[in-house]
Structures are given as C-alpha cells and as structure tokens.
Amino acid sequence: MVRVGGRGHNHHMSIWGKIIGGVAGFALGGPLGALLGAIAGHAADMRIDQAEPAAPDDHQLDDRSATRQIAFTIAVIVLGAKMAKADGVVSRAEVAAFKEVFQVPSHEMKNVARLFDRAKQDPAGFEPYAKQVARMFRKDHPVLEELLDGLFHIAKADGGVHEAEVAYLKSVANIFGLDENDFARIREGHLGADKADPYTILGIRRTASNEEIKAAWRKLVRDTHPDTLMAQGLPREFIDMANEKLATINAAYDKVAKERGIN
C-alpha cells in the first residue's frame, strides 16, 4: 500500500511507521517508550514493501508535535488495554473498537494488536502511562480530553460502559487534571443524542443565561476543532473522533438554542 501524492497522504500513515519503526520509543522515553521498545524488535517481520514511504519530515522525531502524537497514540492503546483488563474480560469487540477509533491500515493491525497484548500482560498499573502523557500536555488539555474520548469508545465497544470501566476512566481523567464537571460532560457526549442532556454536554447549568450558553458552546467548538487539536499533537488518524465530538457539541447547542429560541 504505497501512497503517492502530497505530503498529506504520506503523513497520513506515518504515525504507524514511526511507532513500529522503534525510533519513536527512543524519542519518547519513559514507560510509554519502554513498552514501544519491547515490541519494536518484533516489527522486523514486517515486509519491507509494506512500509510507507517516509514523509520529508519523518527524521525530525524530536519535533515536539511528532513526539506528542506518538505518545497520544500509544497511550490510547496502552490505557485501552489496561481498561480491558480492569473489567476482567478482553473481548474481541474491544480490539475491534480500536480499528474504529484509529484508522489503522490492515498491515499494521498485527503490530497494534501486539502492543495491546503486551500492555495487557505488563504488570505495572496504568498510572505511570497516564502520568507520562499528562505531563506532555498542560492540565485539562483538549487533546487529553480526546484521549479520554478514545477510551470511552473502546469501553462502549462491548455494549455499554460498565461500572469498573467508569471507575477506571474517572481515575485516568483525574490524572489528566479533568474535574468532575469535565468528566460528566465527556461521559454525556457518549450516551447518544436521544439519551444525552444537551446542557451537560455543553458543561453548563440549566439556569445559565443565553449569553453564557453561547460562550460555553463557542469555547468548546474552538477547543474541539480538528485543526486546533492537530496543531497541538492529535494524530491525523484520530480526526474522525474529533469530528464526531464536534458534531455532538453542535447538536447539543442546536437543541438548547431551539428550546430557548436563541438564534
């Protein structure tokens, strides 16, 4: 699967090339880097002709944005695996949910699954991994919120978010510096449009004024805009998730605006 064309295309899959190439672990360091290094050795069985052509900027791994993208991606995989372990069963559905959360090219799926299994067997708790990625972004950063969204997607895969998973997600949110209000807002966004309370999704009280509602909505739209998130270290592979979140926020605002006659 060789892509030709603009840098956008090359860049598209490069996150997997960087991750599996093993160089990434070196640049990343810490527990996330160590886990990566452990599976990089296995990546040699990837046929050379499957590798993506390198984008011109691929050697600049010290680039903070690239390192953050890698940390984000590995953190979703590792924290997803730890969560799967927390609820006692690792279902195929959870692994399948991965494919929905990320756009994983089929020839990389084996390596992603291997990283997932490795993380599951790893005796360390989830905290060191969550703390490492939290240190790379400021507290309550929109990108950390996207990471939590990815974990919610994985949790939902087996038909609903169970109590053990909620407790786990809360602990992760806590390490990320997200407070209870943030957590409630993020969780509500995953209930589906018919069940969700649009006020909770917007993170506001029902008593808020129309101006406050508009302001809250505008801020969320600004923070959740895919371009903003990508500039701050969200990998392109997660863009569908960001778009979905944006749509949920806009739908909630439309509902409230209609109810209140805000135009």
Secondary structure by P-SEA (a helix, b strand, c coil): cccccccccccccaaaaaaacaaaaaacccaaaaaaaaaccccccccccccccccccccccccaaaaaaaaaaaaaaaaaaaaaaaaccccaaaaaaaaaaccccccaaaaaaaaaaaaaaccccaaaaaaaaaaacccccaaaaaaaaaaaaaaaccccccaaaaaaaaaaaaaacccaaaaaaaaaaacccccccccccccccccccaaaaaaaaaaaaaaacaaaaaaacccccaaaaaaaaaaaaaaaaaaaaaaaccc
